[in-house]
Amino acid sequence: MAKKNHRELIKWIKRLLWAAAAAGLVAMIVIAFLPKPIPVDLVTAEVEAMRVTVDEDGRTRVSDRYVVGAPLAGNLGRIELHPGDAVEEGAVIARMVPLARPLMDAQTRAEAEARVAAGTAQLRQARAAVQRARAARDYAQTQASRQEGLHARGSISADALDRAQLEVRSRREELTSAEFGVRVAAHQVEMARAALGRIDGDDVDDPENLEITSPIDGAVLRVLQQSGGVVQPGTPLVELGDPAHLEIAVDVLTSDAVHIEPGDRVVIERWGGEQALDGHVRTIEPSAFTRTSALGVEEQRVNVVIDLDSPREEWERLGDGYRVETRVVIWQADDVLRVPANAVFRHGDGWAVYRMSDGLAELVEVQTGRRNGLHVQIEAGLSEGDQVIAHPSDRVRDGVEITRR
């Protein structure tokens, strides 16, 4: 009887073990088929400063340039100047021996008289431009003084005062450029009259040698006619300019240019120095042009001209034609609710994000504002500190369980 009971007990134990094994197998199958939380990357909606910029490469260039040309036909001596050489106003740039007067016909004399008349008219226009530039500068200085008083009383913002001071700097630069134009025009008239005097046979100190002088204090940018030889009237000889008066020309897409305004702040980077430079937009040229991109696509672009605001000592090693990278600030704000751009996606006719709520993905429609490529401004739909999913995959749906990767 005892042996029989023992065998029954063993039989029941085996049955229980088999039942437990079957239950464990079923449990593992059920667990294997249960949905698992989807691992995701989470980012935080935060209130930070944000700015939108137009980023393009640019080239420096001397703002005021002058090409010295041959005033008469004759035999030019070799020009000994080289690019980078400093020149003073009135310094001799080149010497030439004019053609003998018997070889100069009535047409040559008429052309010389026409150059004198054209130079005189240009000089009058340049002097009028100086008067306009001086009046604009005086008006800008008066307005800036008024703005300083209003700012001291708290009636206007610091931005308004900065714009007024920027206007004064711009008008001063325009006056300097206009005065440069007067010197150049006066030099052209002087050289044209000297050439006409040679044709008329007026007394000169050295009738066999005509000296061509510099109209400005500056430096040689390019020597256009290095070798000596016979040249015709108006042949370009040397290009002069003042390297201290640099500007930056940046060609941008016309679709970006419509958002840029004169006075916008510019950050100049990767120009070779240790720190970025400050500048501002002086003007947007009115005429666009077509350029083919590296991908072979024709683009409509327009030049934006930028003036440097940083002290000359910080960028004195920059020269004509140097490459720089520019960021034109078209919008900025200090307290903006923003999320990374990779968290926002199209949803219907608007935009949406997936927000983490109690371990679940919640689809939230948002109203977006400005974008800068890295971040998107959120105007409605989220609050500061909300956790949203970056790069949501096609496995993420509204209501699915998620976990931080």
Secondary structure, DSSP 8 states (H G I E B T S, - for coil): -HHHHHHHHHHHHHHHHHHHHHHHHHHHHHHHHS---EEEEEEE-EEEEEEEEEEEEEEEEESSEEEEE-SSSEEE------TT-EE-TT-EEEEEEE--GGG--HHHHHHHHHHHHHHHHHHHHHHHHHHHHHHHHHHHHHHHHHHHHHHHTTSS-HHHHHHHHHHHHHHHHHHHHHHHHHHHHHHHHHHHHHHHHHHHT---S-TT-EEEE-SSSEEEEEES--S-EEE-TT-EEEEEE-TTSEEEEEEEEHHHHTT--TT-EEEEESSSSSS-EEEEEEEE-S--EEEE-TTS-EEEEEEEEEEE-S-HHHHTT--TT-EEEEEEEEEEEEEEEEEEGGG-EEETTEEEEEEEETTEEEEEEEEEEEE-SSEEEEEES--TT-EEEES--TT--TT-BEEE-
